[in-house]
Amino acid sequence: MSPIPPSAPLRHWSLGIRHWSFPKVLPLGLGLLLGGSATWFALRPPPPAAPLHANTASHPPSALQPFNPSALLLPPLLPRDPAAAAVSAWLSLRGPDGRPANYATRATSLRALLLQLPSDAFPRLLEGLSRAETGNYDEQRLYRIAFSSWTTLDAPAATGWAFAQGGKFAYFAGESLSAWSAKDPAAAAAWACA
């Protein structure tokens, strides 16, 4: 193997510059542009303080409200009369052929209804669901979905209603009392011991 002549690195360097092309220079240029912009924003002096105006004292300071992420995701609750009409419409939900709607349709529409249903409309919904055949597994699942939603929304009301119904609702009463005691143990214990 022959040694590399001393002029080889210079020739190699000069060929490298000549072979630069737009696709090779573009990432370098973008990197310098972004790095320079980030440096300028990081090192620039802060803006001058805003002058206080005389009329700012006339506006009382507003109290900050805590951020509630569910307010962004959930629709507002229905008023009493529209809620009763919505429950009645859901209980009489029918498919396009006039027969009772299938489970998937009923469960989907029930979940949409439960997002807007106020606490005082749940007893009517649950009574309508409990009138269905006791052996119907789909109706029992819908009942569980509705009762669990009510327990999440208003555990004291759900617990009181389930205990007042007695009988087959004993399991649900225990479930709602357990959920209530997880949220507010003192109030749940006081209610249970009363």
RODO-2510 file (C-alpha; in nm, 4 decimals, decimal comma):
residues 194
     n   res          X          Y          Z
     1     m     0,0000     0,0000     0,0000
     2     s     0,1390     0,3359    -0,0939
     3     p     0,1457     0,6301     0,1432
     4     i    -0,1039     0,9147     0,0897
     5     p     0,0611     1,2127    -0,0757
     6     p     0,0629     1,5339     0,1335
     7     s    -0,1544     1,7148    -0,1167
     8     a    -0,4432     1,4665    -0,0786
     9     p    -0,6166     1,6362     0,2183
    10     l    -0,6206     1,9704     0,0385
    11     r    -0,7612     1,8153    -0,2747
    12     h    -1,0237     1,6322    -0,0678
    13     w    -1,1226     1,9540     0,1139
    14     s    -1,1517     2,1527    -0,2028
    15     l    -1,3679     1,8847    -0,3621
    16     g    -1,5945     1,8797    -0,0551
    17     i    -1,6838     2,2463    -0,0861
    18     r    -1,7482     2,2137    -0,4544
    19     h    -1,9918     1,9250    -0,3945
    20     w    -2,2174     2,1080    -0,1498
    21     s    -2,5699     2,1211    -0,2828
    22     f    -2,9010     2,2661    -0,1777
    23     p    -3,0275     1,9474     0,0004
    24     k    -2,7063     1,9350     0,2027
    25     v    -2,7071     2,3035     0,3000
    26     l    -3,0795     2,3337     0,3802
    27     p    -3,0684     2,1489     0,7167
    28     l    -2,7631     2,3505     0,8199
    29     g    -2,9342     2,6777     0,7307
    30     l    -3,2575     2,5837     0,9084
    31     g    -3,0631     2,4780     1,2174
    32     l    -2,8783     2,8084     1,2300
    33     l    -3,2028     3,0025     1,1768
    34     l    -3,3910     2,8166     1,4502
    35     g    -3,0973     2,8275     1,6903
    36     g    -3,0491     3,1983     1,6334
    37     s    -3,4193     3,2672     1,6831
    38     a    -3,4310     3,0660     2,0049
    39     t    -3,1218     3,2451     2,1347
    40     w    -3,2670     3,5875     2,0512
    41     f    -3,5963     3,5077     2,2310
    42     a    -3,4114     3,3695     2,5321
    43     l    -3,1674     3,6594     2,5680
    44     r    -3,3802     3,9594     2,4713
    45     p    -3,4531     4,2163     2,7429
    46     p    -3,7925     4,1964     2,9165
    47     p    -4,0649     4,4314     2,7908
    48     p    -4,1198     4,7503     2,9881
    49     a    -4,3781     4,7328     3,2665
    50     a    -4,7248     4,8482     3,1676
    51     p    -4,8178     5,1842     3,3192
    52     l    -5,0886     5,1819     3,5839
    53     h    -5,3920     5,3697     3,4716
    54     a    -5,6146     5,5702     3,6993
    55     n    -5,9249     5,3733     3,5996
    56     t    -5,7918     5,0328     3,7124
    57     a    -5,8903     5,1079     4,0712
    58     s    -6,2573     5,1373     3,9688
    59     h    -6,2710     4,7679     3,8689
    60     p    -6,2847     4,5362     4,1707
    61     p    -6,0523     4,2378     4,1502
    62     s    -6,2333     3,9253     4,0391
    63     a    -6,2010     3,6058     4,2349
    64     l    -6,0302     3,3306     4,0402
    65     q    -6,2347     3,0182     3,9917
    66     p    -6,0592     2,6806     4,0132
    67     f    -6,0172     2,5040     3,6807
    68     n    -6,2742     2,2333     3,6236
    69     p    -6,1787     2,0109     3,3269
    70     s    -6,5137     1,8315     3,3268
    71     a    -6,6853     2,1630     3,2483
    72     l    -6,5126     2,1532     2,9102
    73     l    -6,6259     1,7997     2,8347
    74     l    -6,9744     1,7683     2,9818
    75     p    -7,2880     1,9423     2,8592
    76     p    -7,5029     2,1317     3,1115
    77     l    -7,7726     1,9408     3,3002
    78     l    -8,1286     1,9489     3,1687
    79     p    -8,3995     2,1378     3,3570
    80     r    -8,6706     1,9290     3,5296
    81     d    -8,9400     1,9221     3,2572
    82     p    -8,7086     1,8523     2,9616
    83     a    -8,5321     1,5883     3,1723
    84     a    -8,8620     1,4078     3,2364
    85     a    -8,9450     1,4232     2,8657
    86     a    -8,5978     1,2901     2,7772
    87     v    -8,6381     0,9975     3,0195
    88     s    -8,9801     0,9147     2,8753
    89     a    -8,8421     0,9310     2,5217
    90     w    -8,5522     0,7041     2,6118
    91     l    -8,7775     0,4495     2,7833
    92     s    -8,9920     0,4296     2,4701
    93     l    -8,6940     0,4131     2,2308
    94     r    -8,7754     0,2017     1,9254
    95     g    -8,5786     0,0841     1,6259
    96     p    -8,6626     0,1788     1,2654
    97     d    -8,8854    -0,1291     1,2371
    98     g    -9,0976    -0,0324     1,5412
    99     r    -8,9604    -0,3018     1,7710
   100     p    -8,7628    -0,2132     2,0848
   101     a    -8,4159    -0,0858     1,9987
   102     n    -8,1196    -0,3199     2,0333
   103     y    -7,8830    -0,3073     2,3294
   104     a    -7,6056    -0,1121     2,1550
   105     t    -7,8442     0,1640     2,0481
   106     r    -8,0049     0,1816     2,3898
   107     a    -7,6701     0,1835     2,5761
   108     t    -7,5261     0,4549     2,3531
   109     s    -7,8313     0,6759     2,3868
   110     l    -7,8453     0,6072     2,7628
   111     r    -7,4864     0,7245     2,8080
   112     a    -7,5653     1,0423     2,6155
   113     l    -7,8755     1,0964     2,8310
   114     l    -7,6869     1,0366     3,1567
   115     l    -7,4426     1,3177     3,0792
   116     q    -7,7274     1,5714     3,0959
   117     l    -7,9663     1,4121     3,3449
   118     p    -8,0084     1,5935     3,6796
   119     s    -8,0167     1,3925     3,9999
   120     d    -8,3909     1,4236     4,0561
   121     a    -8,4721     1,2554     3,7206
   122     f    -8,2884     0,9301     3,7950
   123     p    -8,5671     0,7653     4,0028
   124     r    -8,8067     0,7785     3,7075
   125     l    -8,5441     0,6315     3,4762
   126     l    -8,4588     0,3516     3,7194
   127     e    -8,8242     0,2698     3,7841
   128     g    -8,8801     0,2429     3,4096
   129     l    -8,5816     0,0123     3,3758
   130     s    -8,6863    -0,2027     3,6732
   131     r    -9,0269    -0,2708     3,5130
   132     a    -8,8522    -0,4737     3,2417
   133     e    -8,8247    -0,8497     3,2680
   134     t    -8,6023    -0,9554     3,5568
   135     g    -8,4232    -1,2210     3,3495
   136     n    -8,3189    -0,9785     3,0746
   137     y    -7,9433    -0,9405     3,1106
   138     d    -7,9261    -0,6348     2,8826
   139     e    -8,1809    -0,4492     3,0942
   140     q    -7,9807    -0,5318     3,4057
   141     r    -7,6649    -0,3913     3,2452
   142     l    -7,8477    -0,0723     3,1482
   143     y    -7,9831    -0,0468     3,5024
   144     r    -7,6315    -0,0832     3,6440
   145     i    -7,4983     0,1868     3,4069
   146     a    -7,7752     0,4268     3,5100
   147     f    -7,7435     0,3597     3,8827
   148     s    -7,3628     0,3893     3,8773
   149     s    -7,3935     0,7234     3,6991
   150     w    -7,6401     0,8462     3,9598
   151     t    -7,4070     0,7305     4,2375
   152     t    -7,1240     0,9282     4,0782
   153     l    -7,3422     1,2378     4,0397
   154     d    -7,5248     1,2318     4,3745
   155     a    -7,4348     0,9401     4,6026
   156     p    -7,6519     1,0483     4,9013
   157     a    -7,9675     1,0666     4,6886
   158     a    -7,8902     0,7349     4,5150
   159     t    -7,8240     0,5634     4,8484
   160     g    -8,1446     0,6947     5,0063
   161     w    -8,3533     0,5906     4,7067
   162     a    -8,2039     0,2414     4,6889
   163     f    -8,2549     0,1788     5,0625
   164     a    -8,6127     0,3050     5,0397
   165     q    -8,6840     0,0593     4,7538
   166     g    -8,5470    -0,2395     4,9485
   167     g    -8,5672    -0,5933     4,8115
   168     k    -8,3753    -0,6402     4,4906
   169     f    -8,2144    -0,2983     4,5287
   170     a    -8,0216    -0,3956     4,8437
   171     y    -7,7051    -0,4659     4,6459
   172     f    -7,7248    -0,1264     4,4754
   173     a    -7,7846     0,0427     4,8088
   174     g    -7,4665    -0,1097     4,9460
   175     e    -7,2762    -0,0136     4,6324
   176     s    -7,3876     0,3482     4,6479
   177     l    -7,3212     0,3702     5,0221
   178     s    -6,9712     0,2381     4,9599
   179     a    -6,9096     0,4978     4,6867
   180     w    -7,0500     0,7719     4,9099
   181     s    -6,8295     0,6687     5,2018
   182     a    -6,5242     0,6845     4,9742
   183     k    -6,6070     1,0473     4,8878
   184     d    -6,7357     1,1708     5,2262
   185     p    -6,6885     0,9148     5,5060
   186     a    -6,8240     1,1332     5,7859
   187     a    -7,1537     1,2157     5,6099
   188     a    -7,2025     0,8544     5,4956
   189     a    -7,1375     0,7208     5,8459
   190     a    -7,3738     0,9755     6,0000
   191     w    -7,6467     0,8768     5,7498
   192     a    -7,5915     0,5039     5,8020
   193     c    -7,5975     0,5334     6,1822
   194     a    -7,9091     0,7528     6,1900
***
